[in-house]
């Protein structure tokens, strides 16, 4: 199977590659448009800041390439947020694959001492749907690191509650995305990555 990991100015690409190698695959890390188009599966990971990353994607023409892809595409963390319509981080116009905004977490009241921003650590996912998940993944725990979130909406494929409910995963047509890091989520994350590769 030919798996392309989109190379751009965001961190975490190597850890995604290592996770796929543990599953027995050898992905390509590339920004070459032809190689990405020809791949069987495409992964769009990311750790970074939305506005500078979108500027880089535009410079490389990836802002037009990614939404045009026809094979299964998986966005991870910042990758998921950039697949949405708009991010409050840097007031950034994003790729518009999902017609959802990206909002900044805010504590509901000054007395809230049990929550911290960024949301960092293990939380369970619920109301799972889409081929990324199966019933055994309902209420399983996955690893998050983020200060911005996507509200629940028509494309929500899994939810998590931290301060309030938000989209832990999205799906629309051939586009899939997770706010959490499957490559850092142990056996549960491995199963989610394997499910994606079997789509």
DOBA-90623 format. One record per residue (C-alpha): residue in three letters; y, x, z; residue number from 1. Coordinates in nm, 4 decimals, padded with zeros to 6 digits. Layout:
<lumdrens>
   code      north       east         up   pos
    ALA          Y          X          Z   NUM
...
</lumdrens>
This chain:
<lumdrens>
   code      north       east         up   pos
    UNK    00.0000    00.0000    00.0000     1
    UNK    00.3440    00.1292   -00.0947     2
    UNK    00.5844    00.0807    00.1999     3
    UNK    00.9503    00.1788    00.1683     4
    UNK    01.1697    00.2353    00.4753     5
    UNK    01.5313    00.2144    00.3653     6
    UNK    01.7117    00.5393    00.4416     7
    UNK    02.0735    00.5033    00.5497     8
    UNK    02.3102    00.6216    00.8228     9
    UNK    02.1308    00.4526    01.1110    10
    UNK    01.8954    00.5830    01.3751    11
    UNK    01.5389    00.4849    01.4593    12
    UNK    01.3967    00.5349    01.1112    13
    UNK    01.1519    00.8038    01.2218    14
    UNK    01.0092    00.5954    01.5067    15
    UNK    00.9387    00.3111    01.2613    16
    UNK    00.7677    00.5589    01.0284    17
    UNK    00.5548    00.6955    01.3142    18
    UNK    00.4531    00.3413    01.4156    19
    UNK    00.3326    00.2681    01.0622    20
    UNK    00.1467    00.5992    01.0507    21
    UNK   -00.0345    00.5003    01.3714    22
    UNK   -00.1536    00.1909    01.1829    23
    UNK   -00.2920    00.4118    00.9063    24
    UNK   -00.0104    00.3870    00.6494    25
    UNK    00.2133    00.6536    00.4979    26
    UNK    00.5562    00.4981    00.4299    27
    UNK    00.8303    00.6414    00.2107    28
    UNK    01.1732    00.6937    00.3663    29
    UNK    01.4081    00.6506    00.0735    30
    UNK    01.7413    00.5207   -00.0514    31
    UNK    01.6293    00.5342   -00.4164    32
    UNK    01.6831    00.1907   -00.5678    33
    UNK    01.3873    00.2052   -00.8067    34
    UNK    01.1492    00.3207   -00.5334    35
    UNK    01.2632    00.0381   -00.3055    36
    UNK    01.2285   -00.2220   -00.5816    37
    UNK    00.8752   -00.1045   -00.6649    38
    UNK    00.7510   -00.1012   -00.3033    39
    UNK    00.4982   -00.3599   -00.1864    40
    UNK    00.6804   -00.3966    00.1452    41
    UNK    01.0300   -00.2908    00.2527    42
    UNK    01.1488   -00.2208    00.6077    43
    UNK    01.5197   -00.2149    00.6923    44
    UNK    01.5471   -00.0646    01.0443    45
    UNK    01.8599    00.0281    01.2296    46
    UNK    02.0343    00.1470    01.5409    47
    UNK    02.4080    00.1890    01.5031    48
    UNK    02.7399    00.0111    01.4510    49
    UNK    02.7775   -00.2760    01.2059    50
    UNK    03.1054   -00.2002    01.0248    51
    UNK    03.0410    00.1692    00.9547    52
    UNK    02.6854    00.0917    00.8480    53
    UNK    02.7966   -00.1835    00.6079    54
    UNK    03.0522    00.0563    00.4592    55
    UNK    02.7711    00.3048    00.3956    56
    UNK    02.5468    00.0371    00.2411    57
    UNK    02.8286   -00.0625    00.0050    58
    UNK    02.8924    00.2982   -00.0941    59
    UNK    02.5253    00.3398   -00.1856    60
    UNK    02.4937   -00.0013   -00.3579    61
    UNK    02.2345   -00.1084   -00.1013    62
    UNK    02.4452   -00.4137   -00.0104    63
    UNK    02.3577   -00.5610   -00.3504    64
    UNK    02.0038   -00.4256   -00.3724    65
    UNK    01.8670   -00.5543   -00.0402    66
    UNK    01.9456   -00.9270   -00.0908    67
    UNK    01.7981   -00.9094   -00.4434    68
    UNK    01.4547   -00.7887   -00.3301    69
    UNK    01.1585   -01.0196   -00.4016    70
    UNK    00.8836   -00.8570   -00.1946    71
    UNK    00.8497   -00.9054    00.1838    72
    UNK    01.1392   -00.7347    00.3662    73
    UNK    01.1536   -00.6741    00.7435    74
    UNK    01.4847   -00.6049    00.9164    75
    UNK    01.4745   -00.4544    01.2659    76
    UNK    01.7524   -00.4693    01.5303    77
    UNK    02.0761   -00.3719    01.3511    78
    UNK    01.8870   -00.4336    01.0263    79
    UNK    01.8411   -00.7972    01.1310    80
    UNK    02.2071   -00.8329    01.2267    81
    UNK    02.3252   -00.6855    00.8964    82
    UNK    02.1094   -00.9399    00.7121    83
    UNK    02.3238   -01.2158    00.8640    84
    UNK    02.6550   -01.3490    00.7310    85
    UNK    02.9051   -01.1944    00.9723    86
    UNK    02.9085   -00.9755    01.2836    87
    UNK    03.1663   -00.9766    01.5609    88
    UNK    03.1003   -00.6030    01.5867    89
    UNK    03.3937   -00.4653    01.3907    90
    UNK    03.4577   -00.8109    01.2374    91
    UNK    03.2108   -00.7214    00.9664    92
    UNK    03.1079   -00.9192    00.6600    93
    UNK    02.7346   -00.8601    00.6299    94
    UNK    02.4659   -00.9152    00.3646    95
    UNK    02.4485   -01.2950    00.3946    96
    UNK    02.0723   -01.3295    00.3596    97
    UNK    02.0651   -01.5447    00.6733    98
    UNK    02.3542   -01.7878    00.7086    99
    UNK    02.4000   -01.6989    01.0742   100
    UNK    02.6749   -01.5188    01.2691   101
    UNK    02.6175   -01.2257    01.5037   102
    UNK    02.7898   -01.2718    01.8407   103
    UNK    02.8629   -01.0350    02.1292   104
    UNK    02.6896   -01.1074    02.4584   105
    UNK    02.9264   -01.2182    02.7346   106
    UNK    02.8376   -01.2819    03.0972   107
    UNK    02.8809   -01.6467    03.1834   108
    UNK    03.0514   -01.5844    03.5173   109
    UNK    03.1761   -01.2943    03.7277   110
    UNK    02.9090   -01.3601    03.9894   111
    UNK    02.6286   -01.2964    03.7402   112
    UNK    02.4742   -00.9757    03.8684   113
    UNK    02.1217   -01.0153    03.7277   114
    UNK    02.2270   -00.9598    03.3663   115
    UNK    02.3707   -00.6461    03.2117   116
    UNK    02.5073   -00.5725    02.8662   117
    UNK    02.3526   -00.4229    02.6600   118
    UNK    02.0361   -00.6238    02.6967   119
    UNK    01.7836   -00.3451    02.7397   120
    UNK    01.4176   -00.3768    02.8278   121
    UNK    01.1204   -00.6096    02.7986   122
    UNK    01.1530   -00.9836    02.7447   123
    UNK    00.9122   -01.2503    02.6288   124
    UNK    00.9307   -01.4325    02.2966   125
    UNK    00.8673   -01.8057    02.2632   126
    UNK    00.8546   -02.0831    02.0005   127
    UNK    00.7073   -01.8330    01.7595   128
    UNK    00.6542   -01.9312    01.3973   129
    UNK    00.6376   -01.7624    01.0550   130
    UNK    00.3623   -01.5268    00.9314   131
    UNK    00.4989   -01.2505    01.1580   132
    UNK    00.3440   -01.4250    01.4550   133
    UNK    00.0392   -01.6205    01.5603   134
    UNK   -00.0348   -01.8278    01.8682   135
    UNK   -00.1574   -01.5246    02.0647   136
    UNK    00.1963   -01.3811    02.0527   137
    UNK    00.3571   -01.6800    02.2262   138
    UNK    00.5187   -01.5596    02.5524   139
    UNK    00.4278   -01.1960    02.4877   140
    UNK    00.6759   -00.9250    02.5868   141
    UNK    00.8646   -00.7039    02.3403   142
    UNK    01.1328   -00.4367    02.3765   143
    UNK    01.5033   -00.5036    02.3175   144
    UNK    01.8158   -00.2845    02.3083   145
    UNK    02.1276   -00.4709    02.1891   146
    UNK    02.4740   -00.5944    02.2838   147
    UNK    02.5035   -00.8451    01.9979   148
    UNK    02.2775   -01.1408    01.9225   149
    UNK    02.2103   -01.4113    01.6640   150
    UNK    02.2271   -01.7691    01.7972   151
    UNK    01.9289   -01.9955    01.7380   152
    UNK    01.9438   -02.1860    01.4109   153
    UNK    01.7404   -02.3086    01.1119   154
    UNK    01.6020   -01.9620    01.0341   155
    UNK    01.4943   -01.8789    01.3906   156
    UNK    01.1307   -01.7643    01.3932   157
    UNK    01.1109   -01.6735    01.7648   158
    UNK    01.3394   -01.7145    02.0653   159
    UNK    01.4217   -01.5130    02.3756   160
    UNK    01.6336   -01.6201    02.6709   161
    UNK    01.8709   -01.3583    02.8099   162
    UNK    02.1959   -01.5002    02.9494   163
    UNK    02.1179   -01.7858    02.7048   164
    UNK    01.8637   -01.8510    02.4279   165
    UNK    01.9014   -01.6468    02.1093   166
    UNK    01.7010   -01.5605    01.7979   167
    UNK    01.4445   -01.2911    01.8673   168
    UNK    01.3296   -01.3182    01.5051   169
    UNK    01.4421   -01.4776    01.1796   170
    UNK    01.2701   -01.5758    00.8559   171
    UNK    01.3963   -01.7109    00.5255   172
    UNK    01.1840   -01.6933    00.2107   173
    UNK    01.0618   -01.3318    00.1741   174
    UNK    01.3020   -01.1987    00.4380   175
    UNK    01.1825   -01.1421    00.7946   176
    UNK    01.3721   -00.9854    01.0842   177
    UNK    01.3317   -00.9021    01.4521   178
    UNK    01.6051   -00.8326    01.7044   179
    UNK    01.3513   -00.6483    01.9187   180
    UNK    01.1884   -00.3189    01.8232   181
    UNK    00.8244   -00.3766    01.7249   182
    UNK    00.7802    00.0004    01.6894   183
    UNK    00.8596    00.0327    02.0637   184
    UNK    00.6696   -00.2778    02.1773   185
    UNK    00.3196   -00.1376    02.2280   186
    UNK    00.0160   -00.3328    02.1102   187
    UNK    00.2194   -00.6512    02.0640   188
    UNK    00.4592   -00.4698    01.8328   189
    UNK    00.1704   -00.3133    01.6418   190
    UNK    00.0249   -00.6586    01.5812   191
    UNK    00.3599   -00.7889    01.4531   192
    UNK    00.3949   -00.4926    01.2159   193
    UNK    00.0382   -00.5425    01.0976   194
    UNK    00.1045   -00.9132    01.0402   195
    UNK    00.4068   -00.8213    00.8281   196
    UNK    00.2053   -00.5773    00.6202   197
    UNK   -00.0577   -00.8476    00.5559   198
    UNK    00.1966   -01.0996    00.4190   199
</lumdrens>
